[in-house]
Amino acid sequence: MSSTDAGAKERHWEKTRNLTYVVLALWALFAIIIPWFANALNSFTFLGFPLGYYMCVQGSLIAFVVLIWVQNWRQDQIDDEYGVSD
């Protein structure tokens, strides 16, 4: 393995690791932080439901699906950038 290949692999891993950290932080926000403040959010309504309830029941699920999609899309871009194949 040449030093160029090693550098490219290191940059690929750095971008992948950073993407993972961002996704985990957003996951924690929607899975832990928002439900923690559900009572405070219940003073607002969304589609006739208290916002805290809505975010815990529907909003977090929507956020998780979007997170999965964005992570896969971005990881594919990172893999293509560094020539990593399936």
N, C-alpha and C positions, 0 to 999 in steps of 0.2 A: 504494500500500500504506500502510495506516495504521500508527501506532506500536503499536497493540494487536496487529495482525496480525504485525508484525515481532517483537514480544515473544513472542507465542505460537509463532512459528516458531523463535525462539531457544531457548525452553524445550523444545520438541519435539526440536530437535537436541541439546540438552544431555542429555536423558534417553536419546535414542538412542545418543549417544556413550558415556555412562556404561555402558549396557547392553553395548555392544560391548567396552569395556575389561574388564568383569567376565567376559564370555564368553571373551575372549582369555586372560585370566589363568587361568581354569579349564582352557581348552584346553592351555595351557603346562604346567599341573600334571599333567594326565593324559598328555600327549604327551612331556614332557621330564623333569619332576621325578620322577614315580613310576618310570619305567623306569631312571632314574639310580640309584635305590636298590633295584633289583630283587634284587640279591644279599642285601641285608639283610632284605628282605621274605620271601625264600625260607625263612627259619627258621620261618615260619608256613605252615599249609596251609589251603586252601579247597576243598571238594569233592574232596579227595584230591590236589590239585595244589599245588605250591609257590605261595605267594601272589604272589611277584614275577612268575612266569611267567603265572599266571592274570590278573593286572592288566594285563600287557603284551598278552596275546593276546585276552582277552575283556572284561576290566573297562574298558579304554580305549575299546573299540568301543561298549560299552553307554553309557559316559559321553558319548561324542560324539553318539550318537543322542539321548540325553536333553538334552544342551546345545542341539542344533538345535531340538528340540521346544520347550524352555523359551524360547529366544530368539525363535522365531516367535510363540509365545503372548504373551509380554511385549511384543513390538514391536506386535502387533495391538492390545493394550490401550493402548499409548502413542499409536498412530495414531488410535484411536477417541477418546481423551481430547482430542486436539487437532484432530479433524475432518479428518484426512488420509485421503483415499480412495485406492483402488488405481489 
